[in-house]
Amino acid sequence: MAEEVQKMSQEQDVVVVTDVPQAEKTAPVPPTMPVVVEKESPLPVSETEEEPMKPKQVEEGVVETQVLKPSGGDDEKMPQQVYFKEESTKVADLLDYEKIALQEFKRLVQQVLNHHEFSVSTTPTAPAIEEEKKEDVVAAENRKPALTEETSAVTEDKERVETEAVAEKEEKIEVVESEALDDQGKVAPAVASDTTADTAVEDDGAKTVEAIEETIVAVSSSVVSQEETTAQATKEPEGETKAASSLDEEAKVVKSSETVEVTPEEVSIWGIPLLADDRSDVILLKFLRARDFKVKDAFTMLKNTICWRKEFGIDELLEKDLGLDDLGKVVFMHGLDKEGHPVCYNVYGEFQNKELYKNSFSDEEKRQRFLRWRIQFLEKSIRTLDLNPGGISTIVQVNDLKNSPGPAKRELRQATRQALQLLQDNYPEFVAKQIFINVPWWYLTVNRMISPFLTQRTRSKFVVVGPSKSAETLIRYIAVEQIPVKYGGLSKDGEFGPADAVTEITVKPAAKHTVEFPVTETCLLTWEVRVAGWDVGYGAEFVPSAEDSYTVIIQKARKVAATEEPLVCSSFKIGEPGKVVLTIDNSTSKKKKKLFYRLKTNPPSSD
């Protein structure tokens, strides 16, 4: 027996598992996170959260590179698609202009929170009225200096005119008095020299007094007329001064009302209060990146999103039972990818079920209910993400287009178009990768047509493959133990779970590959085996260590077709030391095959 084993090892590849686990793994099972986000639809569409660019040719976003991948002792280079590299959600890792944009964005958000403007609808409310009052006050204050200057000028002119008039009056009085004194001086000598002319002197004195009185009256009348003219000239500016005083009082009233301390509005989105902690930075960065760090555009998007969420009633929707449990077959979460992103599967072929299609899209009411179900599922899913800086805040979407109804279903197109618009406008930057599998020919044609219109960043998130490459493509991005059996993985309800590690081996063309599981004690050995695409021979046997013992055939060698059995699950009760040998015969194929297996041991049952 030993000679036969030695001879076989010379003719074929042999992989020996030297340490079979004797107890079930206790590693924690990664949580399944139900996440569905933007650009998801029941139709096979390729839109994502980013807006298309102007038509231009850009280099392929999907890049192939060579990576060294361990394959159970048979390392070889195999092509693997480069992941879309997500930008950091840590502020310290941002570029300088990105940091500046984020700070400006936060400043705008804080201003709106202070004025409670996130609650503003299309009609003006208190904050808007207060803003108009502020503008009026500013205008009044800007007018006050001009009015004050004009009033001061008028007042100065009035005082100047009055001063000049009084001075002129006094001057004229002095002139008249001096003339009168001169006359009196002339009259006195005449009286002394000629005492006989008493009557003449009295007449001259009377005339002189009358002249003085007439002069004084004339000057006084001139001054009064000038004062009346000045008063009329200053009447209108005095009215403007009163208006300025009124505006000043109004400004003081408004300013006194503004001194009242206002509590900022509290606004949350996806369970994260805006500006409350650093999780808010992660949210704001999503909006900034969706708008290429154009702060005003990102702010408009955020404000519109918050208004839409209130109008749509997101908080109330989370608690409602919409009675669409059958749609769990269409959209569901399953496992994580190799980077830790939760994976969402969209199975469009389920809408071939006429009853399901009718219940979802036959009239407007049902289409609206379907839309609300999608948004509800999305909201619950986002709340399971880690929105802390550096956390996993995006998902991978797998879109299965097998048996998809295609673009002929009008009702489905209408619901899809509406859902896409809402997701595009209100759920930015939640997709890390879009993987389209089982793609029919018509979609490949559409994808080639629209590809030049997409940005390089958007295209780098897209992977589009036909049925023959679907399982292989999923395995590039998602660990096989995390992929459902129907999509080429090992994940299903049963003995094994996501925490049970899987070994991956490449079986060379035109060769046999043997894997051995040594066992040293009595146990029940259980294993799962899958070959991607199968179409190879498979057999299993137990070879005891004792030379006088016989080999036990567990599974007679047979050809496993590609569509026969996706996964082989077997177990064998071992009562003596030995090894279980699995043989994969790829000798009739010119293509290499991917072999996946995992095993565990349990104490033997009492049976």
C-alpha positions, 0 to 999 in steps of 0.5 A, a space after each residue: 500500500 505504501 508503494 502504491 501511494 509513493 507511485 501515485 505521488 510521482 504521477 500527480 500533484 499532492 497537497 498534504 494537510 498536515 494539521 487537521 483541526 480537532 475542534 470547531 473554530 471559535 472565531 466570531 462570525 462577521 455580522 451581516 449588514 443589511 445595506 442597500 444604497 444609491 443607484 440601486 434599482 430593480 432594473 439592470 442599470 449602470 447609473 451611479 451617484 456621480 453625474 456623467 461628464 461631457 462625452 469624451 474618451 477616457 482610459 479604462 477604469 478597470 485595471 488588471 494587475 498581477 498579484 501573487 496569490 498563495 495556492 496551497 503550496 503551488 503559488 502562481 501569478 494570476 490576474 486580479 482586478 484592482 479595487 477602486 481606491 476609496 478616499 480617506 474619511 479622516 480629516 488629517 488625510 485630506 489635501 489642503 484644499 479639501 480641508 479648506 472646503 470642509 471648514 467652509 462647508 461646516 461654517 455654512 451649515 453652522 450658520 443655517 443651524 443658528 437661523 433654523 433655516 433647515 426647517 424653512 420650506 418654500 414660504 418665508 418664515 421668521 428667519 427670513 423676515 428677521 433677515 429682511 429686517 437686518 437688511 433694512 436696518 443696515 440700509 438705514 444705518 448707511 443712510 444716517 451719515 448722509 442725512 446727518 451731514 446734510 442736516 449739519 450743513 443746513 444748521 451751519 448755514 442757518 447759524 452763519 446767516 443769523 450771525 451775519 444778519 445780527 452783525 450787519 444790524 449792529 453795524 448799521 445801528 452803530 453807523 446811524 448812532 455815530 451819524 446822529 452823534 455827529 449831528 448832535 455835535 454840530 447842533 450844540 455849537 450852533 445853539 451856543 453861538 446862536 441862542 436865538 434859533 431855538 425853534 430851528 434846533 428843535 426841528 432838526 433834532 426831531 428829524 434826526 430822531 425820526 431818521 434814527 428810528 426809521 433806520 433801526 426799523 429797516 434793519 430789523 425788518 431785513 433781519 426778520 425776513 432773512 430769518 424767515 427765508 432761512 427757516 423755510 430753507 431748513 424746513 425740509 432737511 429738518 423733516 429728513 432728520 426726523 425720519 433718520 431719527 425714526 430709523 435710528 430708533 427702529 434699528 435700536 429696537 431690532 438690535 435689542 431683539 437680536 441680542 437674545 441668544 438663539 439655540 441652534 437647530 438640531 438636525 440629524 441625517 442617517 442618525 448622525 447629528 450635524 456638527 455634533 461630533 467627527 462622524 458629521 465630517 464623514 457625512 459632509 465629505 460624502 456631499 463634498 465628494 459628490 460635488 467635486 468639493 464645490 462648497 456651494 453645490 454641496 451645501 445646496 445638495 445637503 439642504 435639499 436632502 434634509 428638506 426631502 427627508 422631512 417631506 418624505 417622512 423618513 423617521 416615520 417610515 423606519 417604523 412602518 410595516 409595508 407588507 412587502 416581505 416577498 421583496 427580500 428575494 429581490 434585494 438582500 444582504 449577504 456577507 462582506 467583501 475582502 475589504 470588509 464592505 457589506 455586500 448587497 445582492 440585487 436579483 432582477 430575475 425574481 421579477 419574472 414572477 408575475 405575481 411579484 411583479 404585479 404586486 410591486 408595479 401594476 399601478 401608481 399606488 403599488 409603485 409608490 409603496 415599492 419605492 417607500 420599501 426601497 428607501 426604508 430598506 436603504 435607511 435601515 441599512 445605512 444605520 448599520 455602517 460605521 460612519 466614524 472617521 476611518 470606518 467602513 461607510 460604503 458597500 459593494 453591490 452585486 447586480 445579478 441580471 440573469 433572466 432580467 425582464 429587461 427594458 421592455 417592462 414600462 412599469 418597472 422602468 417608471 419605478 426605476 427612474 424615480 428610485 434612481 433620481 431619489 437615490 442619486 440626489 439624496 444618498 451620495 458616495 455610498 457605493 464602493 463597487 458595482 459588480 454586474 454578473 450574468 450580464 446579457 448581450 443587450 446590456 453589454 451593448 448599452 454599457 459600451 455605449 454609455 461608458 465614454 460618458 462616465 467619469 473615470 472615477 465612476 467607471 473605476 467602480 464598475 465591473 461587468 461580466 457575462 455568465 461564464 466569468 461571474 463566479 470567478 469575478 465575485 471570488 476576486 472581490 469577495 472571499 468564497 466563504 462569504 459568497 452564496 452557493 448559488 453564486 459560486 461560493 460556499 456560504 449556506 446554512 449548515 455545518 460551516 459558517 463564514 468564520 470557517 476558513 477556506 483553502 484555495 488551490 489552483 489545479 493545473 491543466 491536464 493534471 490530477 491534484 490530491 489533497 490529504 487530511 491526516 487524522 490521528 484520533 477517532 473523530 467525525 471528519 466533515 468537509 466541503 469541496 467546490 471546483 469553480 466550473 467543475 467539469 472535473 473528476 472527483 473522488 475521496 478515500 480513507 487510507 489507514 496508517 496501519 499496513 494491514 488495514 484496507 483503504 476505504 472508498 468514501 466517494 467513487 471517482 466520477 465526473 462532476 459536470 458544471 451544472 450538476 452539483 455546486 458544492 460537495 458536502 461529505 463526512 466520514 467517521 474515523 476509528 483509527 489513525 490515517 488520512 482522507 485523500 481527495 482527488 481532483 482529476 483535471 487531466 481532460 481539460 486544458 484550463 486551470 481550475 480553482 479548488 476550494 475546500 474546508 474541513 472540521 472534526 467533531 467527536 464521533 456520535 454515539 451511533 
